[in-house]
Amino acid sequence: MSATLKVSEKLIGTSASALSVGLTRPLARLATSAALVLTLSLGAVSSSFAAELTKVKIAEVVRSQFYLPMYIAIAKGFAKEQGLDVELVTTNGGDRAGAMILSNQADFGLAGPEVPIYIYNGESPDKPLIFCALTATDGFFLVSRAKIDKFDWSMMNGKKIMGFRPGSTPELYLEYAMKQHGVDAATIKSIVTNVGMAARDGSWISGFGDFGIFVEPNFTRLETAGKAHLVTSVGKEVGRADYTLFFAKKSWLDKNAATAQKWTNAIAKAQAWVKTANASDIADAIAPYFPSLSKADNMAVVNRYRTVGVDIWASSPVPNKAGIEKAEEIMVSGGVLKADKKVPYDKLVVTTFADKAVKDMAGK
């Protein structure tokens, strides 16, 4: 008898003894053997289930509660139910997320639509495809250094404004909102866009800028410290314009359609869960992703996003056609996309996975 079997028999010894009460020795041995077979069989089933999990690596642009439904999909086990073992890599830049996808360092990415659009219009023959929606509009907040009781967009004229990386969705959507509200062109042109992501909070705290844009959890940290005051939600000012989506190279989707479907199914279930869950339950679920924040902080963020006056999170994994077109309009307005280089929705987006996920959810 092997060492493994001896250990197994020892582990089930107590059960075997119980089974052998009142039995003859041969029957007791039979009971022991049966219990051993059952133990080994259950172990084999468990190992087989673990081996069936498909590993997927996702490149997210930043770590933020703005992407809350994605963290819910993982934390609540929806991805695992689909047979996925997910690894998240925070790239701190849409351009970096795109680079990881192009170099096969990640399976698919979560970033603004500008990333797959830039790649699509580039030289890569393997064009990217958006296959699942996550957020419905901009999740950044326009903040001021001094508290403003009655804000008017003209107050920004001539002021120093901390924007974001040139060509990124936060910067493009901010500029679009400012143009829509009549802020003068010189002020928009002078927005500071060269402060690195890791240095933004520190620069603001040190006194740089009169206005700025911050996403969660950064804004809550600054507000709690009394360093920033809410002016408005950029997403509320812009309206529906798809802001962050999951995209992959066409070749990857062709080879891994089942994996893409499973992930989209998990996101659809997370979106449905978020709709009805209370802030406390959501905060508990996402806590592992924001270890430096208290439950109260996470609840405050959730409630803030829910009360900005516009749907921040997409209610469906299907990328919104009008929302994608609005995103491209914003890119054209920002001067980073020529009007004749807009990518048609049916060339940039594949809805097969999201449509099926929605249909399956409706049937449950």
N, C-alpha and C positions, 0 to 999 in steps of 0.2 A: 504493500500500500504506500502511495506517495506521501510526502510530507504535507502537501496541500490537502489531501483527503483526510489525513490524521487531524489537522487543524480544524477542518470543517466538522468532523465528527465530534471533536471536543466542544466546539461552539454549540452544537445542537444536542449535547449530552443531556442537558436538563430536560429538554423536550422528549428525548428518546426514553429517559427513565420514566417520565410520566406516562408515556404511551405503553410501557412494558408492564405497568402494574396490572396483575391479574392475568397476564399472558404467559404462555410458555416461552422458554428461551428462544426457540426458533422463530416464534412470532415476534418476539421483542427485537431479534436481529433484523427481521423483515421490516418492522416499523422504523428502526434506525436507518436502514438503507433507503426506505421511502422518503424519510425526512431529509436525508442527505441529497437525494436526487432533486427534491423540491427546492432545497437551498441553492444548489448549483444551478438549477434551471432559472430561478429568479435572478441570480447573479448574472447569468448569461443574457437574459432579457434586458436587464439594466444596462449592461455593457453595450449591448446591441443598440439600445436607444441612444446612448451617449454618442456612439460612433456615427449615428445617422445625422447628427446636427451638422449643418453646413456652415462653415466659417465665412463670414463676410466682413470686409473692412470698409468702413465708411469715413470719408474725409468731410468733417463739418468745418464751416468757415470760422465760427467762434463758439464758445460755450456760453449759452444764454437761455434763460427761461422763455425767450422768444421762440425757441424750438421745442417747447414743452411737450407737444404730442409725440415727438420722436423719443424722448426720454421715457415717456409713459409706455410706449410700445415695448421698450426693453425692460423697464423696471417692473411692470405688471405681468411680465411673462408672455405677452402676446407674440413677440418675435420667436421665443422658444417654442411656443405652441405650434408655430409654423415650421419648426425644425431648424431655426437659425441661431447661430452663436455669433453675436455681434461685437465687433471691436470698433470703438470710435476713436478717431484721430483728430484733434483740434489743430487746425492749420494756421489760425490767426491771419487769414487773408484769402479772399476768393481766388486770387491769382494762384496762390499756393495749392488750393484745393484742386483747381483745374490742372495744375502741373502734375499732381499726384495721380490724377485720372489718366492723363496722357502717357505717363511713364509706367503705368500699371502698378503703382505703389498702393493703390486703393481700388476697390471694385467699383464703387460709385461715389458720388459726392453730393453734398448739400450746400448750395450756394445760390447767389442771385442769378436771375436769368441772363444777366450780361455775360457771365462766364461761358456757358455753352454757346451763346451767340457769338462772342469773340472767337471761340475755337471754330465754330461752324464757318465763319468768314475767313478763317486762317488757312494755312497750307495743309493741315492734317487731312489726309484722305479718309480717315476713320472719324466720321462726323458724330458729334454727341447728340443724344436724344434725352429730352426731359420725359420722365415716365410717372412721376408722382408729385403732387403738390403738398406743401406743408403750411406755409403762411400765406395770408390773403393780401397783405399790404405791409408797409414799413412798420417796424417795431421800435424805431428810435424815437426819442423824445427831445424836443427843442427845450433847452433850459437856459436860464439867465443867472448871472452872478448875483444880482440884486433882486429882491422880491418885487414883482410888478403886479399891482392890483388890477389894472385894466390894460391889457396888452394890445398894442396896435403894431402891425408889421412895419410901419414906417419908423418905429423905434429902432429898427435894426440898421437903418441907413447910416453909413459912416462908422459903424461899430466893428470891433474885431470879433470874428466868428471862427470858432474851431469846428472845422468840417471833418471830412474823412478822406481816405485814400482816393486820389483822382480816378474817375471812371468806375468807382464802386457804387453799388446800389444806395448805400446811405448818403453819399455825396450827391448823386444824381437826383434822388428823390427830394433832398433838402433844397437843392437849387431850383427844382421844378416848383416846389411849394412857394418858395420866395418869389419866383417870377409870377406865379399865379396871383400873388397878393401884392404885386406892384413894388417890391423892394428894388431900389435902383441898381442898374447894371454894374456900376463901379463897386458897390458893396459885395455883390455876388462874385464878381471877378476876384476880389481880394480875400475870399474865404481861405483860411489857412488849411492846407491839405497835406502837409508834410510831417505832421506829428505822428510818430509810430504808434501802433495800437497799444503796445505795452506802456507807453509813456503818456498816454492821453490823460488819465486820471491825475497823475502827478503834476502834469503841466497845468491842468485846470486848478488844482488845489494851490499851486504856487502863485496863482494870480493871472494866468494867461487866458485872455479872452473875455468878452462881455457876454457873448452867447455861444452855445455849443450844442452838439447833438450827442446823446449817450443812450446806449441800449442797456437793458437789464442784464446782470444785477448791478452794473456800474452806477446807474442813476440812483438806485436805492441807497447805495453806500454813500454817495455824495450828498444826497438829500438828508440822510440820517445825520451826517456830520455837519449839516447846516451850510454846505458849500455850494449847493445848487438848488434852484427853484423851478418848478414845472411851469412851462409856458404853454405848450400844446403837444399833442401827438402828431408827428409828421404823417403817420398813416391816416389819421382822421382828415388831415388837410388834403391828402392826395386821393383818398378813396381806394376802391378795389384796383390793385395793380400787383399781380403775382410777384412775390418778393424773394422767397427762397423755395427751391424745389430740388428734388432728387434727379440727378442726371448721370448717364453713363455713356461710354462709347457704344456705337451701334454693334460692333463686333462682340462686345461683352454681353449685351442684351441678347444677341442672336444665340450665343452659346449658353447663357445662363437665364433663360426666360423663366424657368421654374423658380429660381431664387428671387428674381425681380418681382414675380407674382406674390411670393410668400411675404416679402418685405412690404409690398403695397397692401396686402391683406392686413398685416400687423398695424400699419399706419391707419388704415380705415377703422379698425377696431379701437385704436387709441383715440382717434378723433371723436368717435361716438361716445367713448367713456368720458372724455374731457367735457363734452357738452352738458352732462348731467352731474358730474362729480362736484362736491363742494371744495372750497379752497383748502380746507384742512387736509382732506384726503389727497389732494393733488400735491400739496406741500410735503406730505409724508412720503409720497411716491418718488418725488424728484430730489429728495434730500441728499442721497448719495452723490448726486452730480454737482451739488453746491455745498460742500462740507464747511465752508467758512461762513455760511449764512444761517441764521436762526430760522426756526419754523415760522415765526412771526414775519420775518423778512420775506420768505417765500410766499406766504399767504398775501402779504401786501402787494407783491409783484403780480400775482395771479389776479387779484381784485382790480389792480390798476389796469391791466391789459383788458379785463372784461368790461371796464367802464369808460373806455376812451371815446366811445361814440361810433366805433366802426369794428367790424369783425377782424381781429388781428390774425387769428388762426383760421386756416381753410377748413370748412366743414366737410369737405370731400377730397379724396386724393386725386380727383380729376382736375388737371390744370385748366384754369378758366380761360377761354379763348379771348374774351374781352380784356381780361386781366393781363394776359401775355402781350396783347396788342398795345395796351396802355403802357406796359413796361418798355416796350420798344419806342413808343412815342416819347417817353421820358428820356430815353437814351439819345434820341435824335435831338430833343430840346437841349440836352447837355453837351451836344457836339461830339459825342463819342461814337455815334453811329450815323452813317449817311442814310438818307431816306430811301435810296435805291438799294441799300444793303439790309433792309429789314428782312428777317427770315420768316416766311409764311408759317403759320401755326402748324399746318399738317406736315411741314418739313422739319420743324423743331421739336414737335411733341408727338409722342405715341400714347394713345389713351387706352390701348388694349388691356393693360394690367389694372388700371384704375377703374375702368368700366366694369370689369369682372369682379373686382373687390366690392364695388358698390352694389352690384347685383346680388352677390353672395350674402352681403350684410343685410340686404332688404329681405332675404328669404329666411332670416333667423329670428 
